[in-house]
Amino acid sequence: MSQLPSLLEHRYGTGLDAGTVIPVNTVIEHLLSHRSVRAYLPTPVPAGCLEALVAAAQSASTSSNLQVWSVVAIEDPERKAKLAALAGNQAHIRDVPLFLVWLADLARIDAVARAQGEQAEGLEFLEALLVGVIDAALAAQNAAVAIESMGLATVYIGGIRNKPEEVARELGLPPGVFPVFGMCVGYEDPARPAAIKPRIAQPAVLHREQYRLEDQVREAQAYDAVLAKFWAGEGMNPPAWTRTIVSRVKTPAALHGRERLVEALHNLGFLLR
Ligand SMILES: Cc1cc2nc3c(=O)[nH]c(=O)nc-3n(C[C@H](O)[C@H](O)[C@H](O)COP(=O)(O)O)c2cc1C
């Protein structure tokens, strides 16, 4: 019996429009089951899982096969504690047995160019950073899917961009390497399970032929109600989603240090021409 109808119900609060029939397969069911987990058991990640998730990550498409990303795997409790503090005191980084930091990595290609006695002027442009960030994100998401397929759980950690230079120092990153986000990997604490969080309805994100701005505010407000019901089921009553997302962009201070990202990138060796 397919879990798809129930998964769609959880993903949208209401499921898809009546009459919409989508293909059922185990990959789609797996993707629709995603939940960010922030409560972990101390149980170590079994041998071979790190290599499996990296193989999955390396199987993602990569711009022009440049492969301008890397990942640092951290298990040392002291280093995890330092990174937890740098990322805004997120306890799950300390508690999780394995913490990954995904990197936009222009250092490898730069070193290869130098070894050939060549310039690498193309790396001085914003485009090069973008390629590295896109490569890292695609690799990481493949890894996230693999992690969940192995019965492990995960959550991305953008908080490491609050203090990118300190994170770079802690991880010994050379110039031209930028920590894009972290990722917790471990077994979910069954005593504190995470739920599937609904998303905004498909008409908000799926535009046919041309973009439509007209319905966006109405869709966002409709999603407020869906998310409020979800939070109520979790015993919580946070501000409406439309309030929360605006509070995240209202002022530079809301960026928690990331408002100085251009300066941080310059310090990390990115010219961003
Ligand atoms: C790039 C990125 C950075 C994130 N950073 C954090 C973070 O620092 N801390 C955290 O607890 N969750 C973080 N998240 C998780 C999101 O809050 C989460 O994906 C979102 O609320 C949707 O919930 P779900 O993943 O359970 O569906 C991040 C997610 C992404 C994609």
The ligand as an SDF file (V2000), in Angstrom:
LIG
                    3D

 31 33  0  0  0  0  0  0  0  0999 V2000
   21.0660   25.9390    3.7620 C   0  0  0  0  0  0  0  0  0  0  0  0
   20.2660   25.6180    4.9970 C   0  0  0  0  0  0  0  0  0  0  0  0
   20.6750   26.0860    6.2230 C   0  0  0  0  0  0  0  0  0  0  0  0
   19.9910   25.7320    7.3900 C   0  0  0  0  0  0  0  0  0  0  0  0
   20.4780   26.1340    8.6090 N   0  0  0  0  0  0  0  0  0  0  0  0
   19.9130   25.6740    9.7400 C   0  0  0  0  0  0  0  0  0  0  0  0
   20.5160   25.9640   11.0070 C   0  0  0  0  0  0  0  0  0  0  0  0
   21.5290   26.6740   11.1160 O   0  0  0  0  0  0  0  0  0  0  0  0
   19.9360   25.4210   12.1130 N   0  0  0  0  0  0  0  0  0  0  0  0
   18.8270   24.6250   12.0440 C   0  0  0  0  0  0  0  0  0  0  0  0
   18.3810   24.1420   13.1020 O   0  0  0  0  0  0  0  0  0  0  0  0
   18.2280   24.3380   10.8590 N   0  0  0  0  0  0  0  0  0  0  0  0
   18.7560   24.8300    9.7080 C   0  0  0  0  0  0  0  0  0  0  0  0
   18.2020   24.5120    8.4790 N   0  0  0  0  0  0  0  0  0  0  0  0
   17.0190   23.6410    8.4230 C   0  0  0  0  0  0  0  0  0  0  0  0
   15.7640   24.4160    8.0230 C   0  0  0  0  0  0  0  0  0  0  0  0
   15.3430   25.1900    9.1180 O   0  0  0  0  0  0  0  0  0  0  0  0
   14.6870   23.3950    7.5970 C   0  0  0  0  0  0  0  0  0  0  0  0
   15.1270   22.7060    6.4610 O   0  0  0  0  0  0  0  0  0  0  0  0
   13.3530   24.0750    7.3250 C   0  0  0  0  0  0  0  0  0  0  0  0
   12.8200   24.6480    8.4880 O   0  0  0  0  0  0  0  0  0  0  0  0
   12.3400   23.0770    6.7860 C   0  0  0  0  0  0  0  0  0  0  0  0
   12.1650   22.0220    7.6940 O   0  0  0  0  0  0  0  0  0  0  0  0
   12.4100   20.5000    7.2610 P   0  0  0  0  0  0  0  0  0  0  0  0
   13.8000   20.3930    6.7260 O   0  0  0  0  0  0  0  0  0  0  0  0
   12.2270   19.6810    8.5270 O   0  0  0  0  0  0  0  0  0  0  0  0
   11.3870   20.1610    6.2330 O   0  0  0  0  0  0  0  0  0  0  0  0
   18.8360   24.9020    7.3120 C   0  0  0  0  0  0  0  0  0  0  0  0
   18.4100   24.4620    6.0520 C   0  0  0  0  0  0  0  0  0  0  0  0
   19.1090   24.7910    4.9200 C   0  0  0  0  0  0  0  0  0  0  0  0
   18.6520   24.2650    3.5760 C   0  0  0  0  0  0  0  0  0  0  0  0
  1  2  1  0
  2  3  1  0
  2 30  2  0
  3  4  2  0
  4  5  1  0
  4 28  1  0
  5  6  2  0
  6  7  1  0
  6 13  1  0
  7  8  2  0
  7  9  1  0
  9 10  1  0
 10 11  2  0
 10 12  1  0
 12 13  2  0
 13 14  1  0
 14 15  1  0
 14 28  1  0
 15 16  1  0
 16 17  1  0
 16 18  1  0
 18 19  1  0
 18 20  1  0
 20 21  1  0
 20 22  1  0
 22 23  1  0
 23 24  1  0
 24 25  2  0
 24 26  1  0
 24 27  1  0
 28 29  2  0
 29 30  1  0
 30 31  1  0
M  END
$$$$
